[in-house]
Amino acid sequence: MAISRFVRRAAFDGNLGRLKDITPFMAAAESGDVPTVEYFLDHSGDVTKADVRGCTVLHHAAGTGCCKVTEFLLSKGIPVDIDCGLGTPLFHAANNGKDKTLKILLDHKADASGSPLMSSLIYRSLKCMKLLIKAGADVNGKGTVVTPLMLAASQGGYTNFIQFLLKAGANPNIPDDSTALHDCREEVEMLFPLTSSIPNVPNWSVNGISLMQKSNTKPMDQHQKESRKVVLKAQADLLFKQKNYGAAAKIYDLHRLAHGPTAVLYANRSICRLLMGDAEGALSDAYKC
């Protein structure tokens, strides 16, 4: 059996480091080599095994835009929404702006709700966003950390996304209910100045919004918590790339408060503070890594 083109090319380049945490089956899926994928599948290749990022073989195919492999795996009965705790294949396709594999997943009835829509926005894929909304994704981002319109409006260079969201029916005057819904007071405080008052919220304040939502909500389940962590980190990473270090540091801190501290979060916030000229804060975070 011929070695997968992906593995062969990587070997020639002397760059096998990226293959460290994935199986040969996953590498074949990324290569787009259907015969190799089929060979692994026929010889006990585990379609449910996940790598350190929570990605199965279907995640790898969809996330790298390998349409033929994605179609093949789905034809073999692999669950379209397989999720090992860090997102579905649809979420990973949206994360990487792979609109063609995203469409294939949607055609196989993938769940378009939740994080994939936010991912398409964060990673600036208007094609993915249009496909997701057409497939039924909530244009107001029900269950996500912030509404898509709020995120787009708070960043630069998202004019096309804002126009499309409004045309698709996004409400420009709703507060970030999801932040209050999950008792994330820090996020409510951050987003409150950017929202307009709503008549059916008698006490239009951070406390009023939080109390109203807490009285009508259920705690997040584990899947919602994991999705929220992924989206928060993606938002912070995007802001860092845009050199908006103050906002990135704030989002990293929200992640820490909501989901617990980690060395990586402290390291990221330390870099942000250093680049903002806050040497003392940067050093303080560095000691916590």
For each residue, the residues with C-beta under 8 A, 3 or more apart:
1: 35 36 39
2: 35 36
3: 7 8 36
4: 7 8 24 27 28 31 33 36
5: 8 9 31 32 33
6: 9 10 27 28 30 31 32 33
7: 3 4 10 11 19 24 27 28 31
8: 3 4 5 11 12
9: 5 6 12 13
10: 6 7 13 15 16 18 19
11: 7 8 14 16
12: 8 9
13: 9 10
14: 11
15: 10 18
16: 10 11 19 20
17: 20
18: 10 15
19: 7 10 16 22 27
20: 16 17
21: 51 52 53
22: 19 26 27 51 55 60
23: 26 27 45 46 49 51 57
24: 4 7 27 28 40
25: 28 29 37 40 41 45 46 49 57
26: 22 23 29 30 51 55 56 57 60
27: 4 6 7 19 22 23 24 30 31 60
28: 4 6 7 24 25 31 33 36 37 40 69
29: 25 26 37 57 58 60 61 64 66 69 73
30: 6 26 27 60 61 64 66
31: 4 5 6 7 27 28 36 66
32: 5 6 64 66 67 68 69
33: 4 5 6 28 36 37 69
34: 37 38 68 69 72
35: 1 2 38 39
36: 1 2 3 4 28 31 33 39 40
37: 25 28 29 33 34 40 41 45 57 61 69 72 73
38: 34 35 41 42 72
39: 1 35 36 42 43
40: 24 25 28 36 37 43 45
41: 25 37 38 45 47 76
42: 38 39 45
43: 39 40
44:
45: 23 25 37 40 41 42 57
46: 23 25 49
47: 41 56 57 58 73 76 78 82
48: 56 82 84
49: 23 25 46 56 57
50: 53 54 55 56 59 84 85
51: 21 22 23 26 54 55
52: 21
53: 21 50 86
54: 50 51 59 83 84 85 86 87
55: 22 26 50 51 59 60 63 84 86 92
56: 26 47 48 49 50 59 60 78 82 84 89
57: 23 25 26 29 37 45 47 49 60 61 73 78
58: 29 47 61 62 70 73 74 78 80 82 89
59: 50 54 55 56 62 63 82 87 88 89 92
60: 22 26 27 29 30 55 56 57 63 64 66
61: 29 30 37 57 58 64 66 69 70 73 89 101
62: 58 59 65 66 70 89 90 92 93 98 101 102 104 105
63: 55 59 60 89 92 93 95 96 98 101
64: 29 30 32 60 61 96 98
65: 62 93 96 98 100 101
66: 29 30 31 32 60 61 62 69 70 101
67: 32 70 71 100 101 104
68: 32 34 71 72
69: 28 29 32 33 34 37 61 66 72 73
70: 58 61 62 66 67 73 74 89 101 104 105
71: 67 68 74 75 104
72: 34 37 38 68 69 75 76
73: 29 37 47 57 58 61 69 70 76 78
74: 58 70 71 77 78 80 104 105 108
75: 71 72
76: 41 47 72 73
77: 74
78: 47 56 57 58 73 74 82
79: 82
80: 58 74 88 89 90 105 108 109 110
81: 88 89 90 110 111
82: 47 48 56 58 59 78 79 88 89
83: 54 86 87 88 223
84: 48 50 54 55 56
85: 50 54 222 223 226
86: 53 54 55 83 226 230
87: 54 59 83 91 92 95 115 226 227 230
88: 59 80 81 82 83 91 92 110 111 116
89: 56 58 59 61 62 63 70 80 81 82 92 93 101 105 110
90: 62 80 81 93 94 102 105 106 110 111 112 116
91: 87 88 94 95 115 116 119 227 230
92: 55 59 62 63 87 88 89 95 96
93: 62 63 65 89 90 96 98 99 101 102 105 116 128
94: 90 91 97 98 102 115 116 117 119 120 123 125 128 132
95: 63 87 91 92 119 123 234
96: 63 64 65 92 93 123
97: 94 120 123 124 125 127 128
98: 62 63 64 65 93 94 101 102 128
99: 93 102 103 125 127 128 131
100: 65 67 103 104
101: 61 62 63 65 66 67 70 89 93 98 104 105
102: 62 90 93 94 98 99 105 106 116 128 131 132
103: 99 100 106 107 131
104: 62 67 70 71 74 100 101 107 108
105: 62 70 74 80 89 90 93 101 102 108 110
106: 90 102 103 109 110 112 131 132 135
107: 103 104
108: 74 80 104 105
109: 80 106
110: 80 81 88 89 90 105 106 135
111: 81 88 90 114
112: 90 106 116 117 132 135 136 137
113: 117 136 137 138 142 143
114: 111 117 118 143 144 227
115: 87 91 94 118 119 144 227 230 231
116: 88 90 91 93 94 102 112 119 120 128 132 137
117: 94 112 113 114 120 121 129 132 133 137 138 141 144 148
118: 114 115 121 122 141 144 145 146 148 151 231 234
119: 91 94 95 115 116 122 123 128 231 234
120: 94 97 116 117 123 125 126 128 129 132
121: 117 118 124 129 148 151 152 158 161
122: 118 119 151 231 234 235 238
123: 94 95 96 97 119 120 234 238
124: 97 121 157 158 161
125: 94 97 99 120 128 129
126: 120 129 130 160 161 164
127: 97 99 130 131
128: 93 94 97 98 99 102 116 119 120 125 131 132
129: 117 120 121 125 126 132 133 148 161 164
130: 126 127 133 134 164
131: 99 102 103 106 127 128 134 135
132: 94 102 106 112 116 117 120 128 129 135 137
133: 117 129 130 136 137 139 168
134: 130 131
135: 106 110 112 131 132
136: 112 113 133
137: 112 113 116 117 132 133
138: 113 117 141 142 143
139: 133 148 165 168 169 170
140: 147 148 149 170 171 174
141: 117 118 138 144 146 147 148 149 178
142: 113 138 178
143: 113 114 138 178 224
144: 114 115 117 118 141 147 148 178 228 231
145: 118 178 179 184 187 228 231 232 235
146: 118 141 150 151 176 178 179 187 191 235
147: 140 141 144 150 151 170 174 176 178
148: 117 118 121 129 139 140 141 144 151 152 161 165 170
149: 140 141 152 153 162 165 166 170 171 172
150: 146 147 153 154 176 191 194 195
151: 118 121 122 146 147 148 154 155 235
152: 121 148 149 155 158 161 162 165
153: 149 150 158 162 194
154: 150 151 194
155: 151 152 158 238 239 242
156: 242
157: 124
158: 121 124 152 153 155 161 162
159: 162 163
160: 126 163 164
161: 121 124 126 129 148 152 158 164 165
162: 149 152 153 158 159 165 166
163: 159 160 166 167
164: 126 129 130 160 161 167 168
165: 139 148 149 152 161 162 168 170
166: 149 162 163 169 170 172
167: 163 164
168: 133 139 164 165
169: 139 166
170: 139 140 147 148 149 165 166
171: 140 149 174
172: 149 166 196
173: 195 196 198
174: 140 147 171 177 195 198
175: 180 188 191 192 195 198 201 209
176: 146 147 150 179 180 187 188 191 195
177: 174 180 181 209 213
178: 141 142 143 144 145 146 147 181 182
179: 145 146 176 182 184 187 188 191
180: 175 176 177 183 184 188 209 210 212 213 214
181: 177 178 213 217
182: 178 179 217 219 220 224 228
183: 180 210 214
184: 145 179 180 187 188 254 258
185: 188 189 206 210
186: 189 190 253 254 257 258
187: 145 146 176 179 184 190 191 254
188: 175 176 179 180 184 185 191 192 206 209 210
189: 185 186 192 206
190: 186 187 250 254
191: 146 150 175 176 179 187 188 194 195
192: 175 188 189 195 205 206 209
193:
194: 150 153 154 191
195: 150 173 174 175 176 191 192
196: 172 173
197: 201 204
198: 173 174 175 201 204
199:
200:
201: 175 197 198 204 208 209 212
202: 208
203: 207 208 209 211 212
204: 197 198 201 208 209
205: 192 208 209
206: 185 188 189 192 209 210
207: 203 210 211
208: 201 202 203 204 205 211 212
209: 175 177 180 188 192 201 203 204 205 206 212 213
210: 180 183 185 188 206 207 213 214
211: 203 207 208 214 215
212: 180 201 203 208 209 215 216
213: 177 180 181 209 210 216 217
214: 180 183 210 211 217
215: 211 212
216: 212 213
217: 181 182 213 214
218:
219: 182
220: 182 224 225 228
221: 224 225
222: 85 225 226
223: 83 85 226 227
224: 143 182 220 221 227 228
225: 220 221 222 228 229 259
226: 85 86 87 222 223 229 230
227: 87 91 114 115 223 224 230 231
228: 144 145 182 220 224 225 231 232 258 259
229: 225 226 232 233 255 258 259
230: 86 87 91 115 226 227 233 234
231: 115 118 119 122 144 145 227 228 234 235
232: 145 228 229 235 236 251 254 255 258 259
233: 229 230 236 237 255
234: 95 118 119 122 123 230 231 237 238
235: 122 145 146 151 231 232 238 239 251
236: 232 233 239 240 248 251 252 255 268
237: 233 234 240 241 248
238: 122 123 155 234 235 241 242
239: 155 235 236 242 244 245 247 248 251
240: 236 237 243 244 245 248 268 271 272
241: 237 238
242: 155 156 238 239
243: 240 275
244: 239 240 247 248
245: 239 240 248 249 272 273 275 276
246: 249 250 272 276
247: 239 244 250 251
248: 236 237 239 240 244 245 251 252 268 272
249: 245 246 252 253 269 272 273 276
250: 190 246 247 253 254
251: 232 235 236 239 247 248 254 255
252: 236 248 249 255 256 265 268 269 272
253: 186 249 250 256 257 269
254: 184 186 187 190 232 250 251 257 258
255: 229 232 233 236 251 252 258 259 265
256: 252 253 259 260 261 262 265 266 269
257: 186 253 254
258: 184 186 228 229 232 254 255
259: 225 228 229 232 255 256
260: 256
261: 256 265 266 288
262: 256 265 266
263: 266 267 288 289
264: 267 268
265: 252 255 256 261 262 268 269
266: 256 261 262 263 269 270 285 286 288 289
267: 263 264 270 271 285 286 289
268: 236 240 248 252 264 265 271 272
269: 249 252 253 256 265 266 272 273 285
270: 266 267 273 274 281 282 283 284 285 286 289
271: 240 267 268 274 275 282
272: 240 245 246 248 249 252 268 269 275 276
273: 245 249 269 270 276 278 279 281 282 285
274: 270 271 277 278 279 282
275: 243 245 271 272
276: 245 246 249 272 273
277: 274
278: 273 274 281 282
279: 273 274 282 283
280: 283 284
281: 270 273 278 284 285
282: 270 271 273 274 278 279 285 286
283: 270 279 280 286 287
284: 270 280 281 287 288
285: 266 267 269 270 273 281 282 288 289
286: 266 267 270 282 283 289
287: 283 284
288: 261 263 266 284 285
289: 263 266 267 270 285 286
